[in-house]
Amino acid sequence: MLNTIVLAAALASNSADVSETISVTASREPVSVALSGTALTIIGRPTIEALSLPLVKDYLSLVPSVSLTQSGPLGQQVQVRIRGAEANHTLSFIDGIEIGDPASSGEFRFDTMLADGIERIEVLRGPQSALWGSQAIGGVINIITRTAPADGTALYGEAQAGSLGTVRTGIGGGIGNGTTSLTAQASYLRSDGYDIAGVNGDKDGYENFTLHAKARTQPTENLNFVAIARYTSSEGSFDGFDYDLGVPEDALSSTRTRQLALRGEANLALLDERWSHQLSLTYTNAANINRNAGAYLNRSDGGRTLYRYQTSLRLEAGETRHRITAALEHDRERFSSADIDPEALSNQRRSRLQTSLIGEYRFDWAEKLGLGFAARRDLNNRFANATTVRATAAAQLGAGFNAHASYGTGVTDPTFFDLFGFFPGFFLGNPNLKPERSRSYDAGLGWSSGSTSLDLTWYNATLDDEIVSTYDFSTFLSGVANATGRSRRKGLEASARTSPLPGLTLAATYAYLDATDQRVAAGLSVREIRRPKHSGSATVSYTSQLFDIAASAAFTGARNDTDFSTFSAVRLAPYTLVTLSGAWHLTPKIDLTARLENALDRQYQDVFAYNNPGLTAHAGLRIRL
C-alpha cells in the first residue's frame, strides 16, 4: 500500500508499518506523530518501492512547501528549499548523522544521495534550531535506512537500465540473531548524461558508488551499542558558463566528490527504561576536487566531529506522561581549500567550535493532547552566543478533527564560503557577517476518518540579517552581506490521502508561498528567486497479487530567476513532471520493473539557461528474499 504523506496532526496511519506513526525527528526522543504538533511529512518504504526513483531528492518533490532546483542532469547541484528558506537553511541527517557539507556551502549534496536501501524519509517544516542547531531555519530532513530483522536474514536488490545510458544497481541485506544485527547496502549509478550547453559538445555524465552499513548489539537488556558507516564516491561532468551571453558553454570540467560518515553510539536504560542515557560520537569528512580535461584545478575539504550526551526521564501517572530531556553537544567544524595557484586568495584552512546546551519538556495526555517546549543555548567561538526556542501543541478535538500549532526561532551561521570566499577569485568572502535569525509560527486543522485524512496548515516566518549576494560593477567582484531589512515568508499547505478500495491509495498536496526579501530597511521588497508561488503533487498506486502500478505528478509553478549576462530578472515557466512506474510479480520474490520519468516529455528549467532532460525510460528486475 502506498503510504506517502502523514502530517503531524493527523491520526495514526492505518499502515501496517507501526513505525510510521512515530517520528524520531520531531523531538529529541521518539514521539507520536499525532501529538508532535509539528508540520511533518513521512515518506515510507511502500512509496519508495512503488515509484522506484533513483535519488532521494526525487521523493522530496512530493512534500508540500519543498522546492528543488537542479542545474542540469544527474550529478549537478541540487538545492532543496523548505517554505521559501535558503538551501543552506535545511539541516539533513542520515541514520542520526548530520551530513551537511562544510566544503560545499554547508548544504548536503542531495545529488549524491541514492535511494537504494532507504526505509523512510522524514521532513519537518519550520525552524527546528532549538532541537537540532544551526541551519534548521527552513526545516529538517531525516533519512533512515533499512534495518536487519531482529532474528533472521533478509536480502533485497534491484537493477535497472534505460535512457541516457543509465545503469542503476543496488543490493543489500541484513542478519540478526536477537541480540546482534548487521545491515549492509551497496549501490551504483551511472549515466552518460547529455550536453547541457546544447552546442554539440560532450555529454555531461555521472557516476556514483555508495556503501552503507550499520551494526547493533545488545549485551544486556538495558544496554546496546550502535555503529554506522557510510561512504560515497561520485564524479559528475559539467559545462562552464558564458557570462556575456548568459548561457552554458561546453567544457571538459568535472567534480569528484568523496564523503565519509561514521557514528558510534551507546544507549543505557535504567528504572524499567524510564530513564535513558545516550553517548555518541559522529565524524564526517567530505572532499570536492575540480578538474578540467583531467587536469587539477582546485579542491575543498570539510568535515565535523560531534560529541553528544543526552539523558531523558519519563514519568507517568495514569494517562498522563511527562518527559524531561537534557543534552550536551560539542561540535568542531573544519574547512580547507587549495587552488592550483599557490598565491590564490582562496587557499585557506579554517575551523570553528561550538558547545550547545539543550533542554526539552513534553506533556502528553491520553493520546488526545500533546505539548512540547525546547530551548537551546549555543556557545560559539566565532559568533555571538545564541538562544533558540520551540513550542508545539496538538489536540484531538473529536469527530475526527485535530488541531496543531508550533512556534520556533532559528539561527543559521554563515558558511565558510560566505566568510572567507571560494573559487574562483572574483568572489570575496565577508568575515564580518552575522548569523541569520528566523522566527516562525504555524497553525493547522486536520480531519481523519478510516483511511481518509485531510490537513490544512498556515505559516508565517520572518528572517533577519539574511545573507544576500552583492556585486561591485566597478571591480567586477562578487560578495555577500547581511541585509538590513527583513525577509518575510508566509504560505498555506494542504494535504489529502485516501484508500477507497483495497490496494488503491490516492494522495495529493498543494502549497502556496509568498516569499520576499528586503535588502535595505524600509526599502522595496522583492520576490525571492527560484521559489514557486504555487506547487503541489498527486500520487496514485494500486497493488495486487499479480502487479503493482504507481504514478506521481509534481507541479512547480512559475518563479523568478536571474539572467547573469545582464543581471536582470527572468521568469521561469511552470511545469509538471509525471512519473509512471510498475512491477510485474514474476514470482512472490522476483519482480519485473519499469519506469517512465517526465512521461509527458516536458521541456523545463529549474535554473535559467539550464535545460533538463525530456522523457526517459527504464526497466529492470527486483528481488526480495
C-alpha positions as CSV (number, residue, x, y, z in Angstrom):
1,M,0.0,0.0,0.0
2,L,1.3,3.4,-0.9
3,N,1.8,5.3,2.4
4,T,3.1,8.7,1.3
5,I,2.2,11.6,3.5
6,V,1.4,11.7,7.2
7,L,1.0,15.1,8.7
8,A,1.9,15.8,12.3
9,A,-1.7,16.4,13.5
10,A,-3.3,13.5,11.6
11,L,-4.4,10.5,13.5
12,A,-2.2,7.4,13.5
13,S,-1.7,6.0,10.0
14,N,-3.6,2.8,9.0
15,S,-0.4,1.4,7.5
16,A,0.7,-1.9,8.9
17,D,4.1,-0.4,9.5
18,V,3.5,0.9,13.0
19,S,6.8,2.8,12.9
20,E,5.2,5.4,10.6
21,T,3.1,6.7,13.5
22,I,6.3,7.6,15.4
23,S,8.7,10.4,14.5
24,V,12.3,10.3,15.5
25,T,13.0,13.9,14.4
26,A,10.1,15.9,15.7
27,S,11.5,15.7,19.3
28,R,14.8,14.8,20.9
29,E,13.2,11.4,21.7
30,P,10.7,9.4,19.6
31,V,7.3,11.0,19.7
32,S,3.8,10.1,18.4
33,V,3.2,11.8,15.0
34,A,-0.4,12.7,16.1
35,L,0.8,14.6,19.2
36,S,4.1,16.1,17.9
37,G,2.5,19.4,16.9
38,T,5.0,19.8,14.1
39,A,4.3,20.2,10.4
40,L,5.7,16.8,9.4
41,T,5.7,14.6,6.3
42,I,6.8,10.9,6.3
43,I,7.6,9.1,3.1
44,G,7.7,5.3,3.8
45,R,9.3,2.4,2.1
46,P,6.0,1.4,0.3
47,T,6.1,4.8,-1.6
48,I,9.9,4.5,-2.3
49,E,9.5,1.0,-3.7
50,A,6.3,1.8,-5.7
51,L,7.9,4.7,-7.6
52,S,11.4,3.2,-7.7
53,L,13.0,6.6,-8.3
54,P,16.9,6.6,-8.2
55,L,17.6,9.5,-5.8
56,V,16.2,10.7,-2.5
57,K,15.7,14.2,-3.9
58,D,13.1,12.7,-6.4
59,Y,10.7,11.9,-3.5
60,L,11.1,15.4,-1.8
61,S,9.0,16.9,-4.6
62,L,6.0,15.1,-3.1
63,V,6.3,17.1,0.1
64,P,4.3,20.3,0.4
65,S,6.4,23.5,0.6
66,V,9.6,21.8,-0.6
67,S,11.1,23.1,-3.8
68,L,14.1,21.7,-5.7
69,T,16.4,23.2,-8.3
70,Q,19.0,21.4,-10.3
71,S,21.3,22.9,-12.9
72,G,21.3,20.1,-15.4
73,P,21.4,16.3,-15.4
74,L,22.4,13.7,-12.7
75,G,25.3,14.8,-10.6
76,Q,24.7,18.6,-10.9
77,Q,24.0,20.6,-7.8
78,V,20.6,20.1,-6.2
79,Q,19.3,22.7,-3.9
80,V,16.4,22.0,-1.5
81,R,14.4,24.9,-0.1
82,I,11.7,24.4,2.6
83,R,9.0,27.1,3.0
84,G,10.9,29.5,0.9
85,A,14.0,29.5,3.0
86,E,17.5,29.3,1.5
87,A,19.0,25.9,0.6
88,N,21.6,26.1,3.4
89,H,18.7,26.6,5.9
90,T,17.8,22.9,5.6
91,L,19.5,20.5,8.1
92,S,19.9,16.9,6.9
93,F,20.5,13.7,8.7
94,I,21.0,10.1,7.7
95,D,20.7,7.5,10.5
96,G,21.4,10.2,13.0
97,I,24.5,11.6,11.2
98,E,24.3,15.3,10.3
99,I,25.5,15.3,6.7
100,G,25.7,18.9,5.7
101,D,28.9,19.5,3.7
102,P,31.1,22.4,5.1
103,A,33.2,22.0,1.9
104,S,30.1,22.8,-0.3
105,S,28.3,25.9,1.1
106,G,27.1,23.9,4.1
107,E,24.4,22.2,2.1
108,F,24.0,18.5,1.8
109,R,24.8,17.2,-1.7
110,F,21.4,15.7,-2.4
111,D,22.6,15.0,-6.0
112,T,24.8,12.3,-4.4
113,M,22.1,10.6,-2.3
114,L,20.9,7.3,-3.9
115,A,17.5,5.9,-2.8
116,D,18.5,2.2,-2.6
117,G,18.1,0.8,0.9
118,I,16.1,3.8,2.3
119,E,13.4,2.8,4.8
120,R,11.8,6.3,5.3
121,I,12.2,10.0,4.9
122,E,11.0,12.5,7.5
123,V,10.6,16.1,6.6
124,L,10.0,18.7,9.3
125,R,8.9,22.1,8.2
126,G,9.7,25.3,10.1
127,P,12.5,26.3,12.4
128,Q,14.0,23.4,14.4
129,S,17.2,25.1,15.7
130,A,16.1,24.6,19.4
131,L,16.2,20.8,18.8
132,W,18.9,20.4,16.2
133,G,21.0,23.5,16.0
134,S,22.2,25.8,13.2
135,Q,20.9,25.5,9.6
136,A,17.5,24.3,10.7
137,I,15.7,27.6,9.9
138,G,13.7,26.1,7.0
139,G,13.4,22.6,8.4
140,V,15.0,19.2,8.8
141,I,15.2,16.2,6.5
142,N,16.0,12.9,8.2
143,I,16.7,9.8,6.1
144,I,16.6,6.4,7.7
145,T,18.0,3.3,6.1
146,R,16.7,-0.3,6.3
147,T,17.5,-2.4,9.3
148,A,18.1,-6.1,9.6
149,P,15.4,-8.3,11.0
150,A,15.7,-8.8,14.8
151,D,16.0,-12.6,14.3
152,G,16.6,-13.9,10.8
153,T,18.0,-12.8,7.4
154,A,16.9,-10.6,4.6
155,L,18.2,-9.9,1.1
156,Y,17.0,-7.4,-1.4
157,G,18.2,-5.8,-4.6
158,E,17.3,-4.1,-7.8
159,A,18.9,-3.5,-11.2
160,Q,17.6,-1.1,-13.9
161,A,18.9,0.2,-17.2
162,G,17.5,2.9,-19.5
163,S,17.7,6.1,-21.4
164,L,20.8,8.3,-21.4
165,G,23.0,5.2,-20.9
166,T,21.7,5.0,-17.3
167,V,22.5,1.9,-15.3
168,R,21.4,1.5,-11.6
169,T,22.1,-1.4,-9.3
170,G,21.7,-1.9,-5.6
171,I,21.9,-4.8,-3.3
172,G,21.5,-5.0,0.5
173,G,20.7,-7.3,3.3
174,G,20.9,-8.0,6.9
175,I,21.1,-10.7,9.6
176,G,20.0,-10.7,13.2
177,N,20.1,-13.3,16.0
178,G,18.1,-11.5,18.7
179,T,20.9,-9.6,20.4
180,T,23.1,-8.6,17.4
181,S,22.2,-7.4,13.9
182,L,24.2,-6.3,10.8
183,T,22.8,-4.4,7.8
184,A,24.8,-3.6,4.7
185,Q,23.9,-1.9,1.4
186,A,25.9,-1.3,-1.8
187,S,24.6,1.0,-4.6
188,Y,25.9,2.0,-8.0
189,L,24.5,4.5,-10.6
190,R,26.0,5.6,-13.9
191,S,24.6,7.8,-16.6
192,D,26.1,9.1,-19.9
193,G,24.0,12.3,-19.4
194,Y,23.5,14.8,-22.2
195,D,25.1,18.0,-23.5
196,I,23.9,20.8,-21.1
197,A,25.3,23.6,-23.4
198,G,23.4,22.2,-26.4
199,V,26.2,23.1,-28.9
200,N,27.1,19.5,-30.0
201,G,29.7,19.3,-27.2
202,D,30.5,16.5,-24.9
203,K,27.8,14.7,-22.8
204,D,27.9,15.5,-19.1
205,G,27.7,12.2,-17.4
206,Y,27.6,11.0,-13.8
207,E,28.8,8.0,-11.7
208,N,28.1,7.2,-8.1
209,F,29.1,4.4,-5.8
210,T,27.8,4.2,-2.2
211,L,28.4,1.8,0.7
212,H,26.3,1.9,3.9
213,A,26.5,-0.4,6.9
214,K,25.2,-0.4,10.4
215,A,25.5,-2.8,13.3
216,R,23.7,-3.1,16.7
217,T,24.5,-5.3,19.6
218,Q,22.7,-5.6,23.0
219,P,24.9,-7.4,25.5
220,T,22.4,-6.9,28.3
221,E,18.7,-6.0,28.4
222,N,19.3,-2.3,29.2
223,L,22.5,-1.7,27.2
224,N,23.1,-1.6,23.5
225,F,25.8,-0.3,21.1
226,V,25.3,1.0,17.5
227,A,27.9,1.6,14.8
228,I,27.2,3.2,11.4
229,A,29.5,3.8,8.4
230,R,28.7,5.4,5.1
231,Y,31.0,6.1,2.1
232,T,30.1,7.8,-1.2
233,S,32.3,8.4,-4.2
234,S,30.8,10.2,-7.2
235,E,32.0,12.1,-10.2
236,G,30.0,14.4,-12.5
237,S,30.9,16.3,-15.6
238,F,29.7,19.8,-16.1
239,D,30.0,22.8,-18.5
240,G,31.2,26.3,-17.9
241,F,29.1,29.5,-18.2
242,D,29.4,32.3,-20.7
243,Y,28.6,35.4,-18.7
244,D,28.5,37.6,-21.8
245,L,25.7,35.5,-23.4
246,G,24.2,34.2,-20.2
247,V,24.2,30.6,-21.3
248,P,26.3,27.5,-20.5
249,E,29.3,26.8,-22.7
250,D,30.8,23.5,-23.5
251,A,33.8,22.5,-21.3
252,L,35.5,19.3,-20.1
253,S,35.0,20.1,-16.4
254,S,34.3,17.6,-13.7
255,T,34.0,17.3,-10.0
256,R,34.9,14.3,-7.9
257,T,33.2,14.1,-4.5
258,R,34.0,11.8,-1.7
259,Q,32.0,11.6,1.6
260,L,32.8,9.6,4.7
261,A,30.4,9.4,7.7
262,L,31.0,7.4,10.9
263,R,28.9,7.2,14.1
264,G,29.3,5.3,17.3
265,E,26.6,5.2,19.9
266,A,26.0,3.7,23.3
267,N,22.5,3.5,24.9
268,L,21.7,2.7,28.5
269,A,18.2,2.4,30.0
270,L,17.5,2.5,33.7
271,L,14.5,2.4,36.0
272,D,12.5,0.0,33.8
273,E,13.5,2.0,30.7
274,R,12.1,5.2,32.1
275,W,15.5,6.9,32.4
276,S,17.6,6.7,29.2
277,H,21.2,7.8,28.5
278,Q,22.9,8.1,25.1
279,L,26.5,8.9,24.4
280,S,27.6,9.3,20.7
281,L,30.4,10.4,18.5
282,T,29.9,11.4,14.9
283,Y,32.7,12.1,12.4
284,T,32.1,13.3,8.8
285,N,34.6,14.3,6.1
286,A,33.9,15.5,2.5
287,A,36.2,16.4,-0.4
288,N,35.3,18.1,-3.7
289,I,38.0,18.0,-6.4
290,N,37.6,20.0,-9.6
291,R,39.4,19.2,-12.8
292,N,39.4,20.5,-16.4
293,A,40.2,17.9,-19.1
294,G,41.6,15.8,-16.4
295,A,44.0,18.5,-15.1
296,Y,43.6,19.5,-11.4
297,L,42.1,23.0,-10.8
298,N,41.2,23.2,-7.1
299,R,39.7,21.3,-4.2
300,S,37.8,22.0,-1.0
301,D,37.7,19.7,2.1
302,G,35.4,19.9,5.1
303,G,34.1,17.9,8.0
304,R,32.9,17.9,11.5
305,T,33.4,16.0,14.8
306,L,30.4,16.0,17.1
307,Y,30.3,14.7,20.7
308,R,26.8,14.3,22.2
309,Y,25.5,13.2,25.6
310,Q,21.7,13.0,26.1
311,T,19.6,11.9,29.0
312,S,15.8,11.6,29.2
313,L,13.5,10.8,32.1
314,R,9.9,9.7,31.6
315,L,7.2,10.0,34.3
316,E,3.7,8.5,34.0
317,A,0.6,8.7,36.1
318,G,-2.5,7.1,34.6
319,E,-2.9,8.5,31.1
320,T,-0.6,11.5,31.8
321,R,3.0,11.3,30.6
322,H,5.8,13.8,31.3
323,R,9.2,13.6,29.7
324,I,12.3,15.8,30.5
325,T,15.3,15.6,28.2
326,A,18.7,17.3,28.5
327,A,21.6,17.2,26.1
328,L,25.1,18.5,25.8
329,E,26.9,18.7,22.4
330,H,30.4,19.8,21.4
331,D,30.9,20.4,17.7
332,R,34.1,21.2,15.7
333,E,33.8,22.1,12.0
334,R,36.8,22.3,9.7
335,F,37.3,23.6,6.2
336,S,40.2,24.0,3.8
337,S,40.6,24.9,0.1
338,A,43.5,24.7,-2.2
339,D,43.9,26.2,-5.7
340,I,46.3,25.3,-8.4
341,D,47.7,28.8,-8.0
342,P,49.6,28.8,-4.7
343,E,49.1,32.6,-4.4
344,A,45.3,32.4,-4.8
345,L,43.3,34.1,-2.0
346,S,41.0,31.1,-1.9
347,N,43.8,29.0,-0.4
348,Q,42.9,28.7,3.3
349,R,42.4,26.5,6.3
350,R,39.6,27.3,8.8
351,S,37.8,25.8,11.8
352,R,35.2,26.8,14.4
353,L,33.9,25.3,17.7
354,Q,30.5,25.3,19.3
355,T,29.2,23.9,22.6
356,S,25.4,23.6,23.0
357,L,23.1,23.0,25.9
358,I,19.6,21.7,25.1
359,G,16.6,21.1,27.2
360,E,13.1,19.8,26.3
361,Y,9.9,19.1,28.2
362,R,6.9,17.1,26.8
363,F,3.5,16.6,28.2
364,D,1.1,14.1,26.7
365,W,-2.4,13.1,27.9
366,A,-4.4,10.1,26.7
367,E,-3.4,10.4,23.1
368,K,-5.6,13.4,23.0
369,L,-3.3,16.3,23.9
370,G,0.4,16.9,23.3
371,L,2.5,19.9,24.4
372,G,6.2,20.4,24.0
373,F,8.8,23.1,24.8
374,A,12.5,23.1,23.9
375,A,15.3,25.6,24.4
376,R,18.9,25.6,23.2
377,R,21.9,27.8,24.1
378,D,24.8,27.8,21.6
379,L,28.3,28.9,22.7
380,N,30.3,29.7,19.6
381,N,33.9,30.8,19.3
382,R,33.3,32.9,16.2
383,F,29.9,34.4,16.6
384,A,27.8,35.8,19.4
385,N,26.2,33.1,21.6
386,A,22.6,32.3,20.6
387,T,19.5,31.1,22.2
388,T,16.6,29.4,20.3
389,V,13.3,28.1,21.4
390,R,10.4,26.0,20.1
391,A,6.9,25.3,21.4
392,T,4.4,22.9,20.0
393,A,0.8,21.8,20.7
394,A,-1.5,19.2,19.2
395,A,-5.0,18.2,20.3
396,Q,-7.6,15.7,19.1
397,L,-10.9,17.6,19.1
398,G,-13.4,14.7,18.5
399,A,-15.4,13.7,15.4
400,G,-12.1,13.0,13.6
401,F,-10.9,16.6,13.9
402,N,-7.5,17.6,15.2
403,A,-5.5,20.8,15.6
404,H,-1.8,21.6,15.8
405,A,0.4,24.6,16.2
406,S,4.0,25.5,16.7
407,Y,6.3,28.4,17.3
408,G,10.0,28.4,16.8
409,T,13.1,30.6,16.4
410,G,16.1,29.6,14.3
411,V,19.7,30.6,13.6
412,T,22.0,29.8,10.7
413,D,25.7,30.6,10.9
414,P,27.5,31.9,7.8
415,T,29.2,29.2,5.8
416,F,32.9,29.1,5.4
417,F,32.4,30.2,1.8
418,D,30.4,33.2,3.0
419,L,33.1,34.2,5.4
420,F,36.3,33.6,3.5
421,G,35.4,33.2,-0.2
422,F,36.0,30.3,-2.6
423,F,36.9,29.6,-6.2
424,P,37.1,31.5,-8.5
425,G,38.9,34.5,-7.3
426,F,36.2,37.1,-8.2
427,F,34.1,36.0,-5.2
428,L,35.3,37.6,-1.9
429,G,34.1,36.4,1.5
430,N,32.9,38.7,4.3
431,P,34.4,37.8,7.7
432,N,32.1,40.4,9.4
433,L,28.9,38.5,8.6
434,K,26.4,37.9,11.4
435,P,24.3,34.7,11.7
436,E,20.8,34.8,10.1
437,R,17.9,34.6,12.6
438,S,14.4,33.4,12.0
439,R,11.1,33.5,13.8
440,S,8.1,31.4,12.6
441,Y,4.7,30.1,13.7
442,D,2.2,27.9,12.1
443,A,-1.3,26.5,12.9
444,G,-3.3,23.8,11.2
445,L,-6.5,21.8,11.3
446,G,-6.9,18.2,10.2
447,W,-9.6,15.6,9.9
448,S,-9.3,11.8,9.7
449,S,-11.8,9.0,9.3
450,G,-10.8,5.5,8.5
451,S,-8.3,5.5,5.7
452,T,-9.0,9.2,4.7
453,S,-7.2,12.2,6.2
454,L,-7.0,15.9,5.3
455,D,-4.9,18.7,6.7
456,L,-4.5,22.4,6.2
457,T,-1.6,24.4,7.7
458,W,-0.9,28.1,7.6
459,Y,2.5,29.6,8.5
460,N,4.3,32.9,8.8
461,A,8.0,33.4,9.1
462,T,10.5,36.3,9.2
463,L,14.2,36.3,8.6
464,D,16.6,39.0,9.9
465,D,20.2,39.6,8.8
466,E,19.6,37.5,5.7
467,I,22.9,36.9,3.9
468,V,22.5,38.2,0.3
469,S,24.7,38.4,-2.7
470,T,26.5,41.6,-3.7
471,Y,28.2,42.7,-6.9
472,D,30.6,45.7,-7.5
473,F,30.3,46.8,-11.1
474,S,33.5,48.8,-10.9
475,T,35.7,45.9,-9.8
476,F,33.5,43.1,-11.1
477,L,33.8,41.3,-7.8
478,S,31.0,39.4,-6.1
479,G,30.5,39.0,-2.4
480,V,27.9,38.7,0.4
481,A,26.5,41.0,3.1
482,N,23.8,40.9,5.8
483,A,20.6,42.6,4.5
484,T,19.5,45.5,6.7
485,G,15.8,44.8,6.0
486,R,13.6,41.9,7.0
487,S,12.6,39.0,4.7
488,R,9.1,37.6,5.1
489,R,7.7,34.2,4.2
490,K,4.1,33.1,4.6
491,G,2.1,30.4,3.0
492,L,-0.5,27.6,3.1
493,E,-0.1,23.8,2.9
494,A,-2.8,21.3,2.1
495,S,-2.6,17.5,2.1
496,A,-5.1,14.8,1.5
497,R,-4.9,11.0,1.4
498,T,-7.5,8.2,1.0
499,S,-7.7,4.5,0.2
500,P,-11.2,4.0,-1.3
501,L,-10.6,0.4,-2.3
502,P,-8.3,-2.4,-1.1
503,G,-4.9,-1.9,-2.6
504,L,-5.7,1.6,-4.1
505,T,-4.2,4.7,-2.5
506,L,-4.6,8.3,-3.6
507,A,-2.7,11.3,-2.2
508,A,-2.4,15.0,-3.1
509,T,-0.6,18.1,-1.7
510,Y,-0.8,21.8,-2.5
511,A,1.4,24.7,-1.3
512,Y,1.1,28.4,-1.6
513,L,4.2,30.6,-0.9
514,D,4.7,34.3,-0.7
515,A,8.4,34.9,-0.1
516,T,10.1,38.3,-0.3
517,D,13.3,39.8,0.8
518,Q,14.2,43.3,1.7
519,R,17.8,44.3,1.1
520,V,17.5,47.7,2.8
521,A,15.4,48.6,5.8
522,A,12.2,50.4,4.8
523,G,13.2,49.6,1.2
524,L,11.4,47.7,-1.6
525,S,10.6,44.1,-1.0
526,V,11.3,41.8,-4.0
527,R,10.2,38.2,-4.6
528,E,12.8,35.6,-3.8
529,I,14.2,33.7,-6.8
530,R,13.6,30.1,-7.6
531,R,10.7,29.7,-5.2
532,P,7.4,28.9,-6.9
533,K,4.3,30.7,-5.6
534,H,2.2,27.6,-6.3
535,S,3.3,23.9,-6.2
536,G,1.8,20.6,-5.5
537,S,1.8,16.9,-6.1
538,A,-0.5,13.9,-6.7
539,T,0.2,10.2,-6.3
540,V,-1.8,7.1,-7.0
541,S,-0.9,3.5,-6.6
542,Y,-2.5,0.1,-6.9
543,T,-1.2,-3.2,-5.5
544,S,-2.3,-6.7,-6.3
545,Q,-1.0,-10.2,-6.3
546,L,-0.1,-10.0,-10.0
547,F,1.2,-6.5,-10.4
548,D,1.8,-3.0,-8.8
549,I,1.4,0.3,-10.6
550,A,2.0,3.8,-9.4
551,A,2.0,7.3,-10.8
552,S,3.1,10.7,-9.4
553,A,2.7,14.2,-10.8
554,A,4.8,17.1,-9.3
555,F,3.8,20.6,-10.2
556,T,6.2,23.5,-10.0
557,G,4.7,27.0,-10.6
558,A,6.3,30.0,-12.3
559,R,9.1,31.6,-10.4
560,N,11.7,34.3,-10.8
561,D,15.4,33.8,-11.6
562,T,18.3,36.0,-12.7
563,D,19.9,36.3,-16.2
564,F,23.6,36.7,-15.2
565,S,24.6,38.2,-18.5
566,T,22.5,41.3,-17.8
567,F,21.7,40.8,-14.0
568,S,18.0,41.3,-15.0
569,A,15.1,39.3,-13.7
570,V,13.6,36.5,-15.8
571,R,10.5,34.3,-15.4
572,L,10.8,30.6,-15.5
573,A,7.8,28.8,-16.9
574,P,5.7,26.4,-14.8
575,Y,5.9,22.7,-15.4
576,T,4.6,19.3,-14.3
577,L,6.7,16.2,-14.1
578,V,4.9,12.9,-14.3
579,T,6.4,9.5,-13.3
580,L,4.8,6.2,-14.2
581,S,6.1,3.0,-12.6
582,G,5.1,-0.6,-12.3
583,A,6.2,-4.0,-11.2
584,W,5.0,-7.4,-12.6
585,H,5.4,-10.2,-10.0
586,L,7.1,-13.0,-11.9
587,T,7.3,-14.9,-8.6
588,P,6.5,-13.9,-5.0
589,K,10.1,-12.9,-4.6
590,I,11.1,-11.5,-8.1
591,D,9.5,-8.5,-9.9
592,L,10.0,-7.2,-13.5
593,T,10.0,-3.4,-13.1
594,A,9.6,-0.4,-15.5
595,R,9.5,3.3,-15.1
596,L,8.9,6.4,-17.2
597,E,10.3,9.7,-15.9
598,N,9.0,13.0,-17.3
599,A,6.4,10.9,-19.0
600,L,4.8,13.9,-20.7
601,D,8.3,14.9,-22.2
602,R,8.1,18.4,-20.8
603,Q,10.9,20.9,-21.6
604,Y,11.7,22.8,-18.4
605,Q,14.3,24.8,-16.5
606,D,14.9,24.8,-12.7
607,V,17.8,27.3,-13.2
608,F,17.8,29.9,-16.0
609,A,19.5,28.7,-19.2
610,Y,20.0,25.1,-17.9
611,N,17.7,22.6,-19.7
612,N,16.7,19.4,-18.1
613,P,16.2,16.0,-19.9
614,G,12.9,15.0,-21.6
615,L,11.2,11.6,-21.3
616,T,13.4,8.8,-20.1
617,A,12.5,5.1,-19.8
618,H,14.0,2.4,-17.5
619,A,13.4,-1.3,-16.9
620,G,14.9,-4.0,-14.7
621,L,14.5,-6.6,-12.0
622,R,13.9,-6.5,-8.3
623,I,14.3,-9.3,-5.7
624,R,13.1,-9.7,-2.1
625,L,14.3,-12.7,-0.1
